[in-house]
Amino acid sequence: MTRDFELHAIESKGVATGQSAHIPLHRHQQLAEWLWVESGELELTANAECLTLGAGALALIPPGQWHALSFASSSEQRYQRLLVTHPLESANDTICFTYPAHPAFLVAVMDELGRELHQASPASSRQVQLLLNWLYAAATPQSAPAQMAASSKTARILHQMEETCHLPFSLESIAAASGLSKFHFSRHFKESIGQTPLQFVISCRMERARQLLLTSEQSVSDIAGLCGYKSATQFHAAFTRHSGSTPKRFREQQQNLEAKR
């Protein structure tokens, strides 16, 4: 199935070794942003989650998604951004990323798109349509990946993360404990568990919070500290966002259900 795309811009940028760059939180309300990491690593932050993308990564950021980009300074960074109009189905209104199986062809696609855009050819020509449809298919998974069983090494890391979820989250420390770089650890973790490391830690915090709300009489403020939040306000926002109910309301609803049994 093909889609009607319109290519508006291609930005090709680099960050020299020893330097860094940051694109603060923003969104494109009408345009999708397709991001290709040519070399180096960058950190993509969206929905309070941070994901490290390595060389060869292709990310699709739908319209309206708030996100920020940071580029490390340890090595040369090169990336390209495409701003595209196209109809995104509601099922795909989330950020997707992948590592295309044919990187050399991806390079050729980007080069051809650049030529088409800067020549007299319209940005929505048939050639551009074919190339953008290929990119869309490459960046958008056709079905959700099946969760893989965690290896013994991953299981130990999970055990540690579950026990220490109340402590400040550090992707660098967790990756170091696994003997991997942040990028490789994040990628392996997502493939194995089906969540990013931060998503997993937050889910552990929320499970602990629900258990404490159900089985203890501790105040919401005390539970906030036990779950790794600096204030009751911060915990209140996180719990409500994750559970769809405030901590107090959740506790009251569960108590009412128990009373009716």
C-alpha positions as CSV (number, residue, x, y, z in Angstrom):
1,M,0.0,0.0,0.0
2,T,1.5,3.3,-1.0
3,R,0.8,6.7,0.6
4,D,0.8,10.2,-0.7
5,F,3.9,11.9,0.7
6,E,5.3,15.4,0.2
7,L,8.9,16.1,0.9
8,H,9.5,19.6,2.3
9,A,13.1,19.7,3.4
10,I,16.2,17.7,3.9
11,E,18.7,18.9,6.5
12,S,22.2,17.3,6.6
13,K,24.3,18.4,9.6
14,G,27.4,17.3,11.4
15,V,28.9,17.8,14.9
16,A,32.7,17.7,15.1
17,T,34.6,15.6,17.5
18,G,35.0,17.3,20.9
19,Q,31.9,19.4,20.3
20,S,28.2,18.8,21.2
21,A,24.9,20.0,20.1
22,H,21.4,20.0,21.5
23,I,18.0,20.6,19.8
24,P,15.6,21.4,22.7
25,L,12.1,20.0,23.2
26,H,9.9,20.8,20.2
27,R,7.3,19.4,17.9
28,H,6.2,19.7,14.3
29,Q,2.4,20.0,14.3
30,Q,2.0,19.3,10.6
31,L,5.1,17.5,9.5
32,A,6.6,14.1,10.3
33,E,10.3,14.1,10.9
34,W,12.4,11.2,9.6
35,L,15.8,11.1,11.2
36,W,18.8,9.1,9.9
37,V,22.0,8.8,11.9
38,E,24.8,8.6,9.4
39,S,27.6,8.3,12.0
40,G,28.2,8.6,15.8
41,E,25.4,8.4,18.3
42,L,22.5,10.7,19.3
43,E,20.1,10.7,22.2
44,L,16.4,11.0,21.3
45,T,14.2,12.2,24.2
46,A,10.4,11.8,23.9
47,N,7.6,11.2,26.5
48,A,10.1,11.5,29.3
49,E,12.2,8.6,27.9
50,C,15.7,8.8,26.5
51,L,16.9,6.5,23.7
52,T,20.4,6.3,22.3
53,L,20.4,5.7,18.5
54,G,23.6,4.5,16.8
55,A,25.0,4.8,13.3
56,G,22.5,3.5,10.7
57,A,19.4,4.1,12.8
58,L,16.3,5.4,11.0
59,A,13.7,7.0,13.2
60,L,10.2,8.1,12.3
61,I,8.8,10.9,14.5
62,P,5.1,11.5,13.8
63,P,3.5,15.0,13.7
64,G,2.7,16.4,17.1
65,Q,5.2,14.4,19.0
66,W,7.3,16.4,21.4
67,H,11.0,15.4,21.3
68,A,14.6,16.7,21.8
69,L,17.9,15.6,20.3
70,S,21.3,15.6,21.9
71,F,24.6,14.8,20.2
72,A,27.5,13.4,22.2
73,S,31.0,14.9,21.8
74,S,33.2,11.8,21.9
75,S,33.1,11.3,18.1
76,E,32.0,12.9,14.9
77,Q,28.3,13.0,14.4
78,R,26.5,13.2,11.1
79,Y,22.7,13.0,10.6
80,Q,20.0,13.9,8.1
81,R,16.5,15.0,8.8
82,L,13.6,14.8,6.4
83,L,10.5,16.9,7.0
84,V,7.6,15.2,5.3
85,T,3.8,15.5,5.0
86,H,2.0,12.2,4.9
87,P,-1.1,10.6,6.4
88,L,-0.2,8.7,9.5
89,E,-2.7,6.2,10.8
90,S,-3.6,6.5,14.5
91,A,-2.0,3.1,15.1
92,N,1.4,4.5,14.1
93,D,1.2,7.8,16.1
94,T,4.3,6.7,18.1
95,I,8.0,7.1,17.4
96,C,9.4,4.2,15.6
97,F,13.0,3.3,14.9
98,T,14.9,0.6,13.1
99,Y,18.2,-0.3,11.6
100,P,17.5,-1.1,7.9
101,A,19.0,-4.3,6.6
102,H,20.5,-2.6,3.6
103,P,22.4,0.5,4.8
104,A,24.1,1.0,1.4
105,F,20.7,1.3,-0.3
106,L,19.6,3.7,2.4
107,V,22.5,6.0,1.5
108,A,21.5,5.9,-2.1
109,V,17.9,6.7,-1.2
110,M,19.0,9.7,0.8
111,D,21.3,10.9,-2.0
112,E,18.5,10.6,-4.6
113,L,16.0,12.4,-2.4
114,G,18.4,15.2,-2.0
115,R,18.9,15.5,-5.8
116,E,15.2,15.4,-6.5
117,L,14.5,18.1,-3.9
118,H,17.2,20.5,-5.2
119,Q,16.4,20.0,-8.9
120,A,13.4,21.3,-10.8
121,S,11.5,18.1,-10.1
122,P,8.6,18.6,-7.7
123,A,9.2,17.3,-4.2
124,S,6.1,15.0,-4.6
125,S,7.2,13.4,-7.9
126,R,6.7,9.7,-8.5
127,Q,10.4,9.1,-7.9
128,V,10.1,10.8,-4.5
129,Q,6.9,8.9,-3.7
130,L,8.6,5.5,-4.3
131,L,11.6,6.4,-2.3
132,L,9.6,7.8,0.7
133,N,7.3,4.8,0.6
134,W,10.4,2.6,0.9
135,L,11.6,4.6,3.9
136,Y,8.2,4.5,5.5
137,A,8.2,0.7,5.2
138,A,11.7,0.4,6.5
139,A,11.0,2.6,9.6
140,T,7.6,1.3,10.5
141,P,7.3,-2.3,11.9
142,Q,4.5,-4.2,10.3
143,S,3.7,-6.0,13.6
144,A,4.8,-5.7,17.2
145,P,8.1,-7.6,17.8
146,A,7.6,-10.7,19.9
147,Q,9.2,-10.5,23.3
148,M,12.3,-12.7,23.7
149,A,13.1,-14.7,26.8
150,A,15.6,-12.8,29.0
151,S,19.1,-14.3,29.1
152,S,20.6,-15.1,32.5
153,K,22.8,-12.0,32.3
154,T,19.7,-9.9,31.4
155,A,17.8,-11.5,34.2
156,R,20.4,-10.4,36.7
157,I,20.2,-6.9,35.4
158,L,16.4,-7.0,35.7
159,H,16.7,-8.2,39.3
160,Q,19.0,-5.3,40.1
161,M,16.8,-2.8,38.4
162,E,13.7,-4.1,40.2
163,E,15.4,-3.8,43.6
164,T,16.9,-0.4,43.0
165,C,14.1,1.3,41.0
166,H,13.7,3.8,43.8
167,L,17.2,5.1,43.2
168,P,18.1,7.7,40.5
169,F,18.0,6.1,37.1
170,S,21.3,6.0,35.3
171,L,21.5,4.3,31.9
172,E,25.2,4.7,31.9
173,S,25.6,2.8,35.1
174,I,23.3,0.0,34.2
175,A,25.0,-0.4,30.8
176,A,28.4,-0.5,32.4
177,A,27.2,-3.3,34.8
178,S,26.2,-5.3,31.7
179,G,29.5,-4.7,30.0
180,L,27.9,-3.0,27.1
181,S,27.8,0.6,25.7
182,K,24.6,2.6,26.4
183,F,23.5,2.1,22.8
184,H,24.0,-1.6,22.6
185,F,22.5,-2.2,26.0
186,S,19.4,-0.1,25.2
187,R,19.0,-2.0,21.9
188,H,19.4,-5.4,23.4
189,F,17.2,-4.6,26.4
190,K,14.3,-3.4,24.1
191,E,14.6,-6.4,21.9
192,S,14.6,-8.8,24.9
193,I,12.1,-7.2,27.2
194,G,9.9,-5.1,24.9
195,Q,10.5,-1.9,26.9
196,T,13.3,0.6,27.1
197,P,15.3,0.5,30.4
198,L,13.6,3.7,31.6
199,Q,10.1,2.3,30.8
200,F,11.0,-0.8,32.8
201,V,12.2,1.2,35.8
202,I,9.1,3.3,35.7
203,S,6.9,0.2,35.5
204,C,8.7,-1.2,38.6
205,R,8.1,2.0,40.5
206,M,4.4,2.0,39.6
207,E,4.0,-1.6,40.6
208,R,5.6,-0.9,43.9
209,A,3.4,2.2,44.4
210,R,0.2,0.2,43.6
211,Q,1.3,-2.5,46.1
212,L,2.0,0.0,48.8
213,L,-1.2,1.9,48.2
214,L,-3.2,-1.4,48.5
215,T,-1.4,-3.0,51.4
216,S,-0.2,-0.2,53.6
217,E,-1.6,2.9,55.3
218,Q,1.4,5.0,54.5
219,S,0.8,8.5,53.1
220,V,1.1,9.3,49.5
221,S,4.1,11.4,50.3
222,D,5.9,8.5,52.1
223,I,5.1,6.2,49.2
224,A,6.5,8.8,46.7
225,G,9.9,8.6,48.5
226,L,9.8,4.8,48.6
227,C,9.3,4.7,44.9
228,G,12.1,7.1,44.0
229,Y,10.3,10.4,43.6
230,K,11.6,13.6,45.2
231,S,8.2,15.0,46.0
232,A,4.6,13.9,46.3
233,T,3.7,16.3,43.4
234,Q,6.2,14.5,41.1
235,F,4.9,11.1,42.1
236,H,1.3,12.2,41.8
237,A,1.9,13.3,38.2
238,A,3.8,10.2,37.2
239,F,1.3,7.8,38.8
240,T,-1.7,9.6,37.2
241,R,0.0,9.6,33.8
242,H,0.8,5.9,34.1
243,S,-2.4,4.6,35.7
244,G,-5.0,7.0,34.6
245,S,-6.0,7.7,38.2
246,T,-4.5,9.7,41.1
247,P,-2.9,7.7,43.9
248,K,-5.6,8.7,46.3
249,R,-8.4,7.8,43.9
250,F,-6.7,4.5,43.1
251,R,-6.5,3.6,46.8
252,E,-10.1,4.6,47.4
253,Q,-11.4,2.6,44.4
254,Q,-9.6,-0.5,45.5
255,Q,-10.8,-0.2,49.1
256,N,-14.4,0.2,47.9
257,L,-14.0,-2.9,45.7
258,E,-12.7,-4.9,48.7
259,A,-15.5,-3.7,50.9
260,K,-18.1,-5.0,48.5
261,R,-16.6,-8.5,48.4
